[in-house]
């Protein structure tokens, strides 16, 4: 994501839509389609469609958190990944 766009997004209010957009940007369309997210008190709760997607997100959690924080600011402290 271009730095200028990330800067504008960081300054915007933290809404569910902003978090969802940042999630899609951070993980790509396939993972985004197989998951739902909700941010609360620094914890991004990720619900994966199945165990395979859960493992994929867990394996990439550090990189995902870094990408999210580049867009959202330092608001995601940890990911809590569960499955449906």
C-alpha angles and dihedrals in degrees: 000000000000114000093235092056092046090052092052092048093050089057094050119093115274105253134160090254092052091051091047091050092049090048093052090047093048099046106025131237100293096054092039090055092050095049145049125208140202126180120213128162094341094311118113106206109208121191112197124202093233144349094277093057090043091056091046092054093043092051091051098039096115094050092043092051090050092051092046093051090050087062103030101033120244097320104115108079098166143356121234106199121193134155135233 
